């Protein structure tokens, strides 16, 4: 006797029952799939099994912002270089240059006592602050330790402008200094080749 089954061998009611079971299984599978998707959405999708989508997006945003800042800085420096190359000697000759330096009256030990903050002002012939491409050294005049030296890139990062005026902030380690010591600051202008000095001593 043949065991094959087809629609002609199944009564109408029984065939309907088979069809219903098949459709029910498909509905169950679809429901389970929807439930799994919902649990992923509500639980927070995770990448690589360890990082959530939100964390990954935040990280990408931070990296993107850092890259934009780096690109903007590079473009600014390139524009600066182009301006220098395009300028004529006559125009460059009219630019103000540093003729002397002063150490601001607000200089002194930092609030936490770890440094002596020196407000170094580079002044032109009219006594006005002028930015410089320079190297700076600072040391106790009669101290046994060698003076600290800062290259042009470091000096550029020392630039400050605010309620206390415009200056270069030289932070001298407090461990190298004692009340009564004289700190000598030297600024070597890399454009003119000239050196400028100023002394600082804490006034009681």
DAGIWO-V779286 format. One record per residue. N is the residue number from 1. SS is DSSP state (h for helix, s for strand, l for the rest). PHI is phi in whole degrees, 0 to 359 (999 if undefined). BURIAL is # if it has 24 or more other C-alpha atoms within 12 Angstrom, else .. Layout:
N,SS,PHI,BURIAL / N,SS,PHI,BURIAL
This chain:
1,l,999,. / 2,l,286,. / 3,l,263,. / 4,l,291,. / 5,l,232,. / 6,l,222,. / 7,h,298,. / 8,h,287,. / 9,h,267,. / 10,l,252,. / 11,l,301,. / 12,h,304,. / 13,h,295,. / 14,h,292,. / 15,h,297,. / 16,h,297,. / 17,h,293,. / 18,h,298,. / 19,h,298,. / 20,h,295,. / 21,h,297,. / 22,h,298,. / 23,h,295,. / 24,h,297,. / 25,h,296,. / 26,h,294,. / 27,h,295,. / 28,h,297,. / 29,h,298,. / 30,h,296,. / 31,h,295,. / 32,h,296,. / 33,h,296,. / 34,h,296,. / 35,h,296,. / 36,h,296,. / 37,h,296,. / 38,h,296,. / 39,h,294,. / 40,h,293,. / 41,h,294,. / 42,h,283,. / 43,h,276,. / 44,l,92,. / 45,l,297,. / 46,s,239,. / 47,s,258,. / 48,l,65,. / 49,l,78,. / 50,l,224,. / 51,s,240,. / 52,s,285,. / 53,h,300,. / 54,h,297,. / 55,h,297,. / 56,h,297,. / 57,h,295,. / 58,h,298,. / 59,h,295,. / 60,h,295,. / 61,h,297,. / 62,h,296,. / 63,h,295,. / 64,h,295,. / 65,h,296,. / 66,h,296,. / 67,h,294,. / 68,h,296,. / 69,h,297,. / 70,h,295,. / 71,h,294,. / 72,h,296,. / 73,h,294,. / 74,h,297,. / 75,h,295,. / 76,h,297,. / 77,h,293,. / 78,h,293,. / 79,h,297,. / 80,h,298,. / 81,h,295,. / 82,h,298,. / 83,h,297,. / 84,h,293,. / 85,h,289,. / 86,h,279,. / 87,l,291,. / 88,l,277,. / 89,h,298,. / 90,h,297,. / 91,h,293,. / 92,h,297,. / 93,h,295,. / 94,l,273,. / 95,l,290,. / 96,l,291,. / 97,l,231,# / 98,l,288,# / 99,l,246,# / 100,s,195,# / 101,s,232,# / 102,s,227,# / 103,s,251,# / 104,l,302,# / 105,l,296,. / 106,l,276,# / 107,l,292,# / 108,s,160,# / 109,s,301,# / 110,l,290,. / 111,l,299,. / 112,l,273,. / 113,l,76,. / 114,l,272,. / 115,s,222,. / 116,s,254,# / 117,s,269,# / 118,s,254,# / 119,s,267,# / 120,s,271,# / 121,s,252,# / 122,s,265,# / 123,s,245,# / 124,l,272,. / 125,l,296,. / 126,l,258,. / 127,l,76,. / 128,l,251,. / 129,s,298,# / 130,l,223,# / 131,l,295,# / 132,l,226,# / 133,l,261,# / 134,s,209,# / 135,s,250,# / 136,s,235,# / 137,s,234,# / 138,s,213,# / 139,s,200,# / 140,s,289,# / 141,l,307,# / 142,l,249,. / 143,l,280,. / 144,l,282,. / 145,l,274,. / 146,l,292,. / 147,l,294,. / 148,s,285,# / 149,s,233,. / 150,s,235,# / 151,l,279,. / 152,h,298,. / 153,h,294,. / 154,h,294,. / 155,h,297,# / 156,h,300,. / 157,h,286,. / 158,l,279,# / 159,s,300,# / 160,s,223,. / 161,s,213,. / 162,s,183,. / 163,l,295,. / 164,l,268,. / 165,s,101,. / 166,s,245,# / 167,s,192,# / 168,s,252,# / 169,s,271,# / 170,s,257,# / 171,s,259,# / 172,s,263,# / 173,s,302,# / 174,h,296,. / 175,h,294,. / 176,h,265,# / 177,l,228,# / 178,l,223,. / 179,l,309,. / 180,l,104,. / 181,l,291,. / 182,l,253,. / 183,s,261,# / 184,s,256,# / 185,s,248,# / 186,s,239,# / 187,s,246,# / 188,s,258,# / 189,s,286,# / 190,l,282,. / 191,l,276,. / 192,l,266,. / 193,l,81,. / 194,l,274,. / 195,s,247,. / 196,s,231,# / 197,s,235,# / 198,s,207,# / 199,s,253,# / 200,s,225,# / 201,l,219,# / 202,l,293,. / 203,l,270,. / 204,l,283,.
